[in-house]
Amino acid sequence: MMIKNIKLKNWINKKLLVLLVIILTLIGTGFNSLLQSQSKTGTTIGQFLLIEPSARYTGMGNAGVASHDELQAAYYNPGAIGRMQGYGVQFTHNIWLAGITYDYVVALAQMGSAGNLLVNVTALNSGEMDVRTVEQPLGTGEKYSVSNIALGIGYGRQITDRFSMGFQISYVQETIWHSSLSTMAISVGTMYNLTPNGIRLGASICNFGLPAGYSGRDLRIIYDNDPDKYGDNSSLPGEIYTEKYPLPVLFRVGLSWPIRLNENNQFQLAVNAFHPNDNTESLSFGGEWLIFKSFALRAGYQNLFLKDSEVGLTLGAGLNLNLQGTNFRFDYGWADHGRLENTQRFTLGFMF
């Protein structure tokens, strides 16, 4: 009876692997069709959705689609949600480019055999800037700011001991002074262990949603239908119409390979391929060296082969401690941005 159960289990795993390959093929085919109907760089809204939150995976070249070791892995692949255990929260503060601040918080609740529930909040703010016009290039005395926010709720479940799936639905809003846009997006992902406790395959498609355009009082104008004609109404109220643009859809696929050298030294290698709808394809890779299960050193390279790329080398470190049944971790990630200098991420998390 035991032999029959093992054979049945192996048969199910093989069938799920075939199903995963079919799903990835269909996603890739549909994604290619989507790309053919859209233009490329500079034609998508919601660019803040592409800022990776995790300091840990930033240090590994942001190659996180096949990992599930922390809550923020769900950003890269919602399929990781089903593999997480317990309850926890993680927070990231990101010192982004040009003084822009970026914050990300995520929380997980385990629901037993029913799966796992995850919620997250993403917030980006430019800070106050001077309002400048052609007539007053030094400033009008007014201030404005840009703020973006995304609220997400996700669900994931481990289908077998090797295969998991998950999805996330997000509400996205962008605001520039008194004008804004909002839309909905969905992200889906899968993860499969090719070998027991070994190489993992992950794939996800993120930010697939409805196009949106700006509206608000900043787009209201006073319109003169015929400036050369006198005696008519030269102060007609009007409004500028903005086109609707799509979200930055991103397809990720990659491998993660944990290597256990001995009880005190473990490595994890990762490689990811990216296929966006608003840029060229690229490849990211990185690694982590975990010492005494507590201290980690990381390095990687992101978006190799990306046209006109300003990113590259990434470095990071982390501390992971278990204190009276609570797992505490702190991670730091540094990423080179070429002429734009660099960005730094700090992540703090608790699991219990």
C-alpha positions in Angstrom: 0.0 0.0 0.0 2.8 2.4 0.8 4.5 1.8 -2.5 1.2 2.5 -4.3 0.8 5.8 -2.4 4.4 6.8 -3.3 3.8 6.0 -7.0 0.5 7.9 -6.9 2.2 10.9 -5.3 4.9 10.9 -7.9 2.4 10.7 -10.7 0.5 13.7 -9.3 3.7 15.7 -9.0 4.6 14.9 -12.6 1.1 15.9 -13.8 1.3 19.2 -11.9 4.7 19.9 -13.4 3.3 19.4 -16.9 0.3 21.6 -15.9 2.8 24.3 -14.7 4.7 24.2 -18.0 1.4 24.5 -19.9 0.4 27.5 -17.8 3.7 29.2 -18.3 3.5 28.6 -22.0 0.0 30.1 -22.2 1.0 33.1 -20.1 4.1 33.7 -22.2 2.0 33.4 -25.5 -0.7 35.8 -24.2 1.9 38.2 -22.9 3.7 38.3 -26.3 0.3 39.1 -27.9 -0.2 41.9 -25.4 3.2 43.3 -26.1 2.6 43.4 -29.8 -0.5 45.7 -29.3 1.3 48.1 -27.0 4.3 50.5 -27.4 7.3 50.3 -25.1 9.2 52.6 -22.9 7.4 55.6 -21.3 3.9 54.4 -22.0 2.8 52.9 -18.7 1.4 54.4 -15.4 2.1 53.0 -11.9 5.9 52.8 -12.3 6.2 52.7 -8.5 4.8 49.2 -8.6 8.1 48.1 -10.2 10.2 49.2 -7.1 11.2 46.0 -5.4 10.6 46.3 -1.6 12.7 43.6 -0.1 16.2 44.6 1.1 17.1 40.9 1.2 16.3 40.2 -2.4 17.7 43.5 -3.5 21.0 42.3 -2.2 20.6 39.2 -4.4 20.0 41.2 -7.6 16.2 41.2 -7.0 16.0 37.6 -8.2 13.2 36.5 -5.9 10.6 34.8 -8.1 11.5 31.3 -6.9 11.9 32.1 -3.2 9.5 32.0 -0.2 11.8 32.6 2.8 10.2 35.9 3.8 6.8 37.7 3.5 8.0 40.1 0.9 8.7 37.2 -1.4 5.0 37.5 -2.3 5.8 40.8 -4.2 7.9 38.8 -6.7 5.6 35.8 -6.8 2.2 35.4 -5.2 2.7 31.7 -5.4 5.0 32.0 -2.4 2.1 32.9 -0.1 0.9 29.3 0.1 4.4 28.2 1.4 4.6 30.6 4.3 3.9 29.5 7.8 2.7 31.3 10.9 1.8 34.9 11.5 4.0 37.9 10.8 4.7 41.4 9.5 7.5 43.0 7.5 8.3 46.7 6.9 10.6 48.3 4.4 11.9 51.8 4.2 13.6 52.7 0.9 15.7 55.7 0.3 14.8 56.1 -3.3 16.1 58.4 -6.0 16.1 62.2 -5.8 15.0 62.2 -2.2 11.8 60.3 -2.9 10.6 58.1 0.0 9.2 54.6 -0.5 7.6 52.4 2.2 6.1 48.9 2.1 4.4 46.9 4.8 3.0 43.4 4.5 1.3 41.1 7.0 0.5 37.4 6.9 -2.2 35.3 8.6 -2.2 31.5 8.3 -5.6 29.8 7.9 -4.6 26.2 8.3 -5.6 23.8 5.5 -7.6 26.6 3.9 -4.4 28.4 2.8 -2.8 31.8 3.8 -4.0 35.4 3.6 -1.7 38.3 3.0 -2.3 42.1 2.9 0.2 44.8 2.0 0.4 48.6 1.5 2.8 50.4 -0.8 3.4 54.1 -0.4 5.6 56.5 -2.4 6.0 60.3 -1.8 8.1 62.9 -3.5 7.9 65.5 -0.8 7.1 69.1 -1.5 8.4 70.8 -4.6 8.1 74.3 -6.0 5.4 75.0 -8.6 7.1 76.6 -11.6 5.6 78.1 -14.7 6.9 79.6 -17.9 6.1 83.0 -16.6 7.5 82.3 -13.2 10.4 79.8 -13.6 11.8 80.5 -10.1 8.5 79.5 -8.5 5.0 80.8 -7.9 5.3 80.4 -4.1 3.1 77.4 -4.2 4.1 73.8 -3.4 3.0 70.5 -4.8 3.8 66.8 -4.3 3.5 63.4 -6.0 2.1 60.5 -3.9 1.3 57.0 -5.0 -0.4 54.2 -3.0 -1.3 50.6 -3.6 -3.5 48.4 -1.3 -3.2 44.7 -1.9 -4.8 41.5 -0.6 -3.5 38.1 -1.6 -4.3 34.4 -1.1 -2.1 31.4 -1.6 -2.2 27.7 -1.0 0.2 24.7 -1.1 -1.5 22.2 -3.4 1.0 19.5 -2.8 4.3 19.3 -0.9 6.0 20.6 -4.1 3.5 22.8 -5.8 1.9 26.1 -4.7 -0.2 28.8 -6.3 -1.3 32.3 -5.3 -2.8 35.6 -6.4 -3.1 39.2 -5.3 -5.6 41.9 -6.1 -4.5 45.5 -5.7 -6.1 49.0 -5.7 -3.7 51.5 -7.3 -3.8 55.3 -7.0 -1.5 58.0 -8.3 -1.8 61.6 -7.3 0.0 64.7 -8.7 -1.0 67.8 -6.8 -4.8 68.0 -7.3 -5.2 65.4 -10.0 -5.2 61.6 -9.7 -5.9 58.3 -11.3 -6.9 54.9 -9.9 -7.3 51.4 -11.2 -7.3 47.7 -10.2 -4.6 45.2 -10.8 -4.1 41.4 -10.3 -0.9 39.4 -9.9 -0.7 35.6 -10.1 2.1 33.1 -9.6 3.1 29.5 -9.2 6.1 27.7 -7.5 7.3 24.2 -7.9 10.1 22.2 -6.2 11.9 20.3 -9.0 13.7 18.2 -6.3 12.8 17.7 -2.6 14.3 20.6 -0.6 16.3 21.6 -3.6 15.9 23.5 -6.9 12.7 25.5 -7.1 11.0 26.9 -10.2 8.9 30.0 -10.0 6.9 32.1 -12.4 4.6 35.1 -12.0 2.8 37.8 -14.0 2.2 41.0 -12.0 0.2 44.2 -12.4 -2.2 43.0 -15.0 -5.0 45.5 -14.8 -7.2 48.1 -16.3 -5.8 51.2 -18.1 -6.4 54.6 -16.4 -6.0 58.3 -17.1 -5.7 61.4 -14.9 -8.5 63.7 -13.9 -8.8 66.6 -11.5 -8.9 70.3 -11.0 -5.3 70.8 -12.3 -6.6 69.9 -15.7 -9.4 72.5 -15.7 -8.6 75.5 -18.0 -10.1 78.7 -19.2 -10.7 78.4 -22.9 -11.0 81.0 -25.7 -12.6 79.4 -28.7 -11.3 82.1 -31.1 -8.5 84.4 -29.7 -8.7 86.6 -32.8 -12.4 87.3 -32.3 -13.5 90.1 -30.0 -16.9 90.3 -28.3 -17.4 86.6 -27.8 -17.0 84.8 -24.5 -13.2 84.4 -24.0 -13.4 82.7 -20.6 -15.2 79.4 -21.3 -14.6 76.7 -18.7 -12.9 73.6 -20.1 -10.9 70.6 -19.1 -7.9 68.8 -20.7 -8.6 65.2 -21.6 -5.8 62.7 -20.8 -5.3 59.4 -22.5 -5.6 56.1 -20.6 -2.4 54.1 -20.2 -1.8 50.6 -19.1 0.0 49.4 -16.0 3.6 48.0 -16.2 2.9 44.3 -16.6 5.9 42.2 -15.7 6.4 38.5 -16.4 9.0 36.8 -14.2 10.4 33.2 -14.4 13.4 31.9 -12.5 15.1 29.3 -10.4 16.4 29.2 -6.8 18.9 26.6 -5.6 19.6 26.3 -1.9 23.0 24.6 -1.1 23.7 23.3 2.3 27.5 22.9 2.8 27.3 22.1 6.5 25.3 23.0 9.6 26.9 26.4 9.8 27.2 27.4 6.2 24.4 27.6 3.6 24.2 29.2 0.2 21.3 30.1 -2.0 21.7 31.0 -5.7 19.0 32.5 -7.8 18.5 33.6 -11.4 15.4 35.4 -12.9 14.4 36.4 -16.4 12.1 39.4 -16.9 9.7 40.1 -19.8 8.0 43.6 -19.3 5.4 45.3 -21.5 7.3 48.7 -21.4 10.9 47.8 -21.8 13.3 45.1 -23.1 13.9 41.7 -21.6 16.6 41.3 -19.0 18.3 38.8 -16.6 19.1 39.1 -12.9 21.0 36.8 -10.6 22.4 36.7 -7.1 23.4 34.7 -4.1 23.3 34.6 -0.3 25.8 33.1 2.1 24.1 32.3 5.5 26.5 31.8 8.4 25.4 30.1 11.6 21.8 30.5 10.5 22.0 34.1 11.7 24.2 36.3 9.6 23.9 36.7 5.8 26.0 38.3 3.1 24.6 38.9 -0.3 25.6 40.0 -3.8 24.0 40.1 -7.2 23.5 41.9 -10.5 20.2 43.1 -11.8 18.7 43.6 -15.3 21.6 42.4 -17.4 20.9 43.0 -21.1 18.3 45.7 -20.4 18.6 48.4 -23.0 20.0 51.7 -21.7 20.1 50.2 -18.2 21.3 52.4 -15.2 21.2 49.5 -12.7 23.7 46.8 -12.1 25.6 45.6 -9.0 23.7 44.9 -5.7 25.0 44.1 -2.2 23.4 43.4 1.1 23.6 41.9 4.5 21.1 40.6 7.1 20.6 39.4 10.7 18.2 36.6 11.5 17.5 35.7 15.2 15.0 33.5 17.1 14.0 35.1 20.4 11.6 33.1 22.6 9.6 31.6 19.7 9.6 34.8 17.6 11.8 35.1 14.5 13.3 38.5 14.1 15.2 39.7 11.0 16.8 42.8 9.8 18.1 43.2 6.3 19.9 45.9 4.3 20.1 46.2 0.5 22.2 48.5 -1.7 21.7 48.8 -5.4 23.8 50.8 -8.0 21.9 53.1 -10.3 24.7 54.4 -12.4 24.4 58.2 -13.1 21.5 58.3 -10.6 23.9 57.0 -7.9 22.3 54.4 -5.6 19.3 53.3 -3.6 19.2 51.8 -0.1 16.6 49.6 1.5 16.1 48.7 5.2 13.7 45.8 6.1 12.5 44.8 9.5 10.3 41.8 10.1 8.8 39.5 12.8 7.3 36.0 12.5 5.7 34.0 15.2 
